Amino acid sequence: MNTPQIPLAERLRPQNLDEYLGQDHLIGEGAILRKAIESGNIPSMILWGPPGTGKTTLAHIISVQLNRPFYTLSAISSGVKDVREVIKRAKLSANHAILFIDEIHRFSKSQQDSLLGAVEKGIVTLIGATTENPSFEVISPLLSRCQVYILKAFEKDDLLRLLDTAKKFLEEEHNIKISIIETDALLRISGGDARKLLNAMELIVNSSPGAKKIDITNKTATEVIQENLAMYDKAGEMHYDVISAFIKSLRGSDPNASVYWLARMVEAGEDPKFIARRMLILASEDIGNANPNALLLANACFDAVNKIGWPESRIILSQTAVYLAASEKSNASYMAIKNAETKVRQTGDLPVPLPIRNAPTKLMKDIGYGDGYRYAHDYDNNFTDLEFLPEKIAGTKFYEPGENARENELRKRLKSWWKGKYKY
C-alpha cells in the first residue's frame, strides 16, 4: 500500500503519454506536441491552462520519455539564487536538462531575466506552467523563446473516466467496495479540476475508516466535503471560486460582498495584480459606457498596485472595488463585439466598400478606391450619412445602448444622426 500521506492525485499520476488524460489536441496521435516529444526535440514552452488540467504531469512525462535531468522550482518559494543554482547544476549534465517552473506567472521580472541566457543557449529546456495569460505575465524576451501550448479544461467524459480509475484504485487499496451512485456533486465540486476531483474521492473514502462498502451519492459527497473544507482546500484550490464570487458581487452591485471577497483574497496572499486585472476587465465588460470613468479608475488601480504591493495595495483595490460595485452597469459594448464576431464568422471576409478603401496610389484612385468618400468634418455637426458596412450586411446593428443615463444620451445622438437606419 502507498504511504497515506501521499495524495491520491500523486499516486495516480500518469507515467506516460498513453496514460495521460485529455488534451488530445496537444498529445493525441499525430498532435503537435506529441510529435515534438516523440522526435526528442522539444522547444522551451509555457503550458497555459486552468488548474488541475495536467500541466505538471505533462512536464514529468516529457522528462521521463526523453530521459533528461529534471529540475523543478515553484515561483512562490524560489528566487533568483535558486534559478542560478539549478542552471549551474544543469551545465554539468551530459543531457540537456529540463527546468519546470510551476506558477511561472508569479516570477518577478528579475527572476525571469535570470532564465534568459540559459534558455537561449540551450543549457536548460524551460517548461513553465501558468493559469494566467502568459502574454501579460511572462516578459517578452522569454516568451519569444518559448512555444505556448494551451491546455483545456477536462470534459465530463474525461472526469468520469478518472473517477472510475480512482474508484478501482481505492477499492484495491482499502479492500472495500465503492459504488458511485451519483456524480453531479463530485463533478460540481471539482469544477473541471482533476486534482480536486481525486481529493474529493479520497476524502469521502477516508471519512469512513473500516467500512467494507461505501455508496457515494450527491448528498454524501456534499456533506463530506463541507465537513472537511479546510483540508480539502489546503492547497488554495478555492482560488477560482473566490475570484468568481468577487467578480459576481461587483457585477451584482453589492459593495459589501465585494469587499468581503476582496478581504478573503488579501488574507490568502493573492497576487494584487491578479485582482486588479480582473477588475480592469469587469470595468469594460460589465460597466462600459454606462460609466467610462470606471475603466480609467480600474486602469489607474492596476498601475498603482504594480508600484506599491502589499499591504497598501489593498486600500487601492478596496476603493476601486467599491466604485465598480456602486457604478451603473452595461454590457452593451461587450455584446456589440460578440455580435460582430458572430456576423464575421457567418459572412466571412466581405469586401470593404469602395468609398472607404485606402487609396495611396494613382492606380487605386483610378479604379475607384476612395471614390465617393465624404470627409465627416466638412459637414454640419461633423457627420455625413455614408455607408460604412459591407453591402451584404448594410444596416446591421451590433451595438444596442444600455438603459442608463449615459447610454440613453448615446442612443439619442445616434438616432439623430442615423435617423431610422439602425432603429435607435
N, C-alpha and C positions, 0 to 999 in steps of 0.2 A: 504493500500500500504506500502511496505517496505521502510525503510529510504533510500533515494537515495545514500547516501554516502557509503552504504554497497555494495561492488562489487557483480555483478551477480553470480560469481563463489561461493561466500559465501552464497548468498540467495538460490542457487540451490544445496547446499552441501547435498549429500545423508545422511539419518539418520539411515539407517540400511543396512545389507548386501544385501538384495534383491534389494535395490535401487542403490547399488554400481555398477559402470560401469567398465567392463573389468576385467582383472586379474583372469579369470576363473581357471587358473592353481593353484591359491592360495585359492580363496574363492568361487569357484563354488561348486555345490553339491558334497560332498564327498572329496573335495580337502583338502590338509594337514592343511592349516592354518584355514580354516573354521571349521574343526573338532576340532582343538585345542580351538578355540573361543567358540564353542558350548558346549565343555566339561567344560568350565570355568577355564581351566588350561593352560594358555599361558606362553611360555618362554619369557625371555627378548629377544629382537630381533632388528635387523637392517633391515630397509626397503630400499633397494638399487634400484634405477631406475631413468630414465630421469625425468626432471621437468614436473609437470602437469599430473602425472600419478596416483595421488590419495593417496600418502603416508600419508599426514596429515589427509585427510578424513578417511582413514582406521584406523588410531590411535584413532580418535574421536569415530568412530563406535564401536571399541573394548571396549573403556571405558564405553560407554553408555550401550552396551549389557551386560557387566559384572558388571555394576553398581558400578564402582570403582572410588575413587577420582582421578581427572585428573589434572596433573600439566604440564605446557609446558614452555620450555625455548628455546630461539634462541641462537645458538652458536655464532652468530655475536655480540650480545649485552650482553651476560651473562658471568659471571666469576665464579671462584671457590666459592666466597662468596654466589652467587645466588644458586649454586648447594647445598651447605651445608644448606642454609635456607630451600630449598624445602625438603631435606632429614629430617631435623628437624621437619617440619610440617607433613611429611609422617609418621613419627614414632608415631604420635598421632592419626592416622587414625585407625579406627576399621577394615577396609578392606584394603587389600594390594593396595597401590596407584600405579598409572601408571604415569611415568615421560616420557613425549615426548620431545625429543631434535631435533629440526629442524637443518639441515645442520651440523650434528654431526662431519663431516669431518673437520670443522673449529675449533673444540675444540682442545686446546693445550694438550700436554701430561699430564701436571699437572691437568688440568681440567678433563681429562678422568680418571686420577688416583683417583680423589676425588669421583668418582662414584662407584669405585670397591667394597668397603665394603658394601654399601647399596644394590647393585645388588646381591652380593654373599650371603648376609644374607636374601634376600627377602624383605627388607624394601620397596623397590620400584621395580616394573617391568619396565625395560627400554625399550622404543621404540625409536630408533634413525632413522632419515631419512637422506639419503645421495644420491647425484648424482654421487659420486666418489666411486671407488673401495674400499670397507672397509678394504681389506687386506693391502692397502697402508696407509690408513688414520686413522684407529682405532687401538689402542695399543693391542698387542697380549693378555694380561691378560683379557681385557674387551671383546675382540672379541671372546675369547674362552668360555665366559659365555653367549654369545648371539647366537641365530639362525639367519642366514642371509636369507632373503627372497628377491628374485629378481622380481621387477615389470617391466613389458614390456611396451613399447610404445603402444599407442592406435592404433588399426586397423582402417581403413577408415570407416567400418560399425559402429564401436563404436562412432566415431566422428559425423557421420551423425545422429545417434540416439540422441546424445547430442544436436546437432543443432536443431533437431525437438522439443526436450523438451524445449530448450531456446526460440524458436520461439513461442510456445504456451504460455509460462510463460510471455514473454514480450508483446504479444498481449493482454492478460488479464490485465496485469499491466498498460499498456499505453492506452488501449482501441483503438487499431489500428489493421489494417490488414497487416501482413508481408508475402510477397511472396519471397521465396528463389529460384530464377530462376537458378542461377549458384552457384556451391560450390567450384570450383577449387581454386579460390583466397583465400577463407576463410580457406580451408584445408592447403594451402601452407603457409599462414600467421601463422597458428597455429603451424606448424612443429610437429604435433602429441601431442601438449600440450593442454590439456583440458582447463586449465585456460586462456591461450592465445586466444583460440577459443571463449570462453564466453566473454572475454574482448572485442574482436573484434566485436562480435554481439552487445554488449551493446553500444559501441562507434557509430556504424552505426545507431542504433535506436535513440540515444541521439543527433546525428548530425542533425536530422530533427524534432525539437520540434514542437508540434502542428499538425504534419502530421497525416492524417487518414489512409494513405496507404503507405507502403514502399516496393519497389521492390529491392531486393539485387541481383546484378549481379557481375561478376568478376571485371568489371570496377568500379562500385560504391564502392565495398569493398576495392579495392586497393587505390582509391583516398581518401577515408575517413581515412584509416589507415595511409597513408603517411602524411596527414594534421595533424594528432593527434599523431605522432610518440612518442613525448616526454611523453605524457600522457599514451600512450599505453605501453611504456617500463619503467614506473616509478619504477617497482619492479625489474629491472635488467634482463628482460626477453630476451634481445638481447645477453646475456652472451654466448650462444652457437653459435649464428650467428657470433659473433666477433671472437671467437676462431677458428671457421671454416674458416673465411676469413684469419686469421693469418696463419693457417697451409697450406691452399691452396696457399698463397703467398710465403711461404717458399718452398713448393714443386714446384711452378712455377718459382723459381729462381729470384724473384723480391725483393731485399733487401729494396727498398724504401717503397713498400707496406707493407712489413713485419714489419718494424719499426713503420709505421703509426698505424697498428692494435695493435702492442705492446703498443704504447703510449695510445691508446684508453683504453686498459685493465689496464695500470698503473694508468691513471687518474680516472678510475672507482673503483680503490682499489681492483683489482683482486688479489687472492692469488698467490704470486710469485711461490710457489711450483707447483701449477696447470699449470702455463705456462711452467715452466722448465720440468715438467713431459711430457707434450705434445711434447716438442722439443726433449726429450730423445727418445720417441717412433719414431718420424719422422727420427731421425738420423740413425736408423736401418732400418726402413720400406722403406724410400724413398732415402737414400744415400747409406747405406750399405757398401759393399766392393769397391764401386767406390771411397770412401774416408773413410777408417776405423777410421781416426782421428776425424771424426765428432762425432762418438759415445763417444769417450774419452772426447772431449770438452763438449758435452751435459751432460755427467755424472758429470764432474767437476762443471759445471754450477748448476746442481741440488744440489750437495753437498754444494756449496758456498751460494746459496740463503737460504738454511736451516740454515746456520750460521749467515747470515747478516741481512736479512729482508729489509724492505723499509727504506729510499728511495734508498740506494746504490745498492740494487739488480737489479734495472732497468738498470744499466750500464752493469752488467754481462749478463743479459738477452739480451740486445741490441747487445753486442759483439757476443754472441752465435747465435742470430737470423741472423745477417749479414753474419756470417761464413757459416751457414747452407744454407742460400738462395743462396750464391755465389758458393757453392760446386757443383761438378759434382753429378749427380743423378743416382741411380739404385735401382729398386725394386726387383732385381733378387733373393735375399735371402728371401724376403717376399713371392714371388711367389713360391720359392722352397718348403717352408714349407706348403703352401696352396696346392700345387700339391701332396706332400707326404701325407698330411691328407686326400685328396680325394681318393688316392690309398688305404690307410689303410681302409677307410670306405667301399671301393668297394671289397677289398680282405680279410678283417678280419685279424685274428692273424695267419699269415703264420709262419711255423716253422723256427727257426734260423738255418742256415746251420751248419752242424756238425763241420767243422773246426774252426768256431769262437764261439762255445759254451764254457761256463765256465766248467772246469773240475777239481774241487777241491778234488775229491775223486778218489781212485783207481778204484772203480766200474765204475764211469763215464768214466774214461780213457779206461777201458776195453771194454766198449760198444761203443766206437768211438768218445766220446766228445773230441773236440780239435784235432782230427786226421786229419793231412794234413795242419794244420795251419803253415804258414810261417811268421816268425818274420821279419818285414819290415827292421829293422836296420841291419839285416845280409846280405842285398843285396845292390847292387850298387845304389847310389842315394837314399838310404833308401826307396826303392819301390819294390814291387813284385805284379804281377797282379793276386791276389787272388780274388775269388768271395765272395763279402760281402752281397749281397742281397739274399733274399729267391729265390729258384729256379724258382718259378712261375712268378716272375717279374724281373728276371735277365736281365740286360742291360737297364732297365728303367732309363731315365734321368729326374731328378726333377729340377736340378739347371742348368739354362741357363745363362751364364755370360752376363752382360750388355755390351753395346757398349761404353766403356770408357777406358782410358789408363790402369788403374789398373786391371780391369776385363779382358781386352784383354790379359794382361800378364798371368792372371789365366787361361784363355782359352788355351793359348799356352802350359802352363805347363801340364794341364790336358790332352791335346791332345797327348803330347809327352809320357805321362805315359800310357794312356789307349788306344792309337792308335785309331782304328775306333770303339771301343766298344760303347762309349756313343755319338759318332758323334760330338765331339767338333771341 
